[in-house]
Amino acid sequence: MNRTVAALLVSAGAAAVMAGCGTTTAGTPVTVVREIVPPSTTTAVVAPPATSVVVVEPPVTITRAPSLTSCQRLAADRFSYAYAFDAWVNAGRPLSWDADRDGYPCEQSYGNRN
């Protein structure tokens, strides 16, 4: 054993006796053990990168029926000729409803009425 280490052990034992611990340990060496703890390593928790999802809808194709005249719409919705005539009068007798200008509207849709 090294002389310096032995001297430290003996002086540590004498210091313990002088400190008033209540037991007499004269001549008994005290072993001081010091544990070397490596510095703690900090582990950083990193969240995974956010994923973004892009949903692309296919283009919507709008198919429109060919434009219908007012008389064709009334006939397609199964309104009577009397209802179509009253609608023509309430609309102010538009000329677009009476193709041959004879005073009877919707003759192409409902048939000739004169």
C-alpha positions in Angstrom: 0.0 0.0 0.0 1.2 3.5 -0.7 2.3 5.5 2.2 0.2 8.5 1.3 -3.0 6.4 1.1 -2.1 4.7 4.4 -1.6 8.1 6.1 -5.0 9.3 4.8 -6.7 6.2 6.1 -5.2 6.6 9.5 -6.0 10.3 9.7 -9.5 9.6 8.7 -9.8 7.1 11.5 -8.4 9.5 14.0 -10.8 12.2 12.8 -13.7 9.9 13.3 -12.7 9.2 16.9 -12.1 12.9 17.6 -15.5 13.8 16.1 -17.2 12.2 19.1 -18.9 9.3 17.6 -18.9 7.5 20.9 -16.7 4.5 20.0 -13.1 4.2 20.4 -11.5 3.0 17.3 -7.9 4.0 18.0 -5.7 2.4 15.5 -8.5 0.9 13.4 -8.2 2.3 9.9 -11.4 3.7 8.4 -11.9 3.0 4.7 -13.4 5.8 2.7 -15.0 4.7 -0.5 -15.9 7.2 -3.0 -18.1 6.1 -5.9 -17.5 7.9 -9.2 -20.8 8.4 -11.0 -20.6 9.3 -14.6 -22.4 12.4 -15.5 -26.0 11.7 -16.4 -26.7 11.8 -20.0 -29.8 13.7 -21.1 -31.8 12.0 -23.7 -33.9 14.3 -25.8 -37.1 13.0 -27.0 -37.8 14.3 -30.4 -41.3 13.9 -32.0 -41.4 12.5 -35.5 -42.0 15.1 -38.2 -45.6 15.8 -38.8 -47.0 14.2 -41.9 -49.4 16.0 -44.1 -51.8 14.2 -46.3 -53.3 16.0 -49.3 -56.4 14.5 -50.8 -57.1 15.6 -54.3 -60.6 15.1 -55.4 -61.2 14.3 -59.1 -62.8 17.2 -61.0 -66.6 17.1 -60.9 -68.2 17.1 -64.3 -71.5 18.9 -64.3 -73.8 17.8 -67.0 -76.7 20.1 -67.6 -79.8 19.2 -69.4 -80.4 21.3 -72.5 -82.1 24.4 -71.5 -85.9 24.0 -71.6 -88.4 26.6 -72.3 -91.0 27.5 -69.7 -93.6 25.5 -71.6 -91.4 22.5 -71.8 -90.6 22.6 -68.1 -94.4 22.8 -67.2 -95.1 19.9 -69.5 -92.2 17.9 -68.1 -93.4 18.4 -64.6 -96.9 17.2 -65.7 -98.8 20.4 -65.2 -102.1 20.7 -67.1 -102.6 23.0 -70.0 -105.0 25.1 -67.9 -102.2 25.6 -65.4 -99.8 26.5 -68.1 -102.3 29.0 -69.6 -102.8 30.7 -66.2 -99.0 30.8 -65.7 -98.7 32.5 -69.1 -101.3 35.1 -68.2 -99.8 35.7 -64.8 -96.3 36.1 -66.4 -97.8 39.0 -68.6 -98.4 36.9 -71.7 -94.8 36.8 -72.9 -94.4 36.3 -76.6 -91.8 33.6 -76.1 -94.5 31.2 -74.8 -96.7 31.8 -77.9 -94.6 30.9 -81.0 -97.3 31.5 -83.6 -98.8 34.5 -81.9 -102.3 33.2 -81.9 -103.1 33.7 -78.2 -102.6 30.1 -77.2 -99.3 29.5 -75.4 -97.3 26.3 -75.2 -98.8 24.7 -78.3 -95.5 22.9 -79.1 -95.5 21.2 -75.7 -99.2 20.6 -75.2 -100.4 20.4 -78.8 -102.5 22.8 -80.9 -105.3 24.3 -78.9 -107.1 26.4 -81.5 
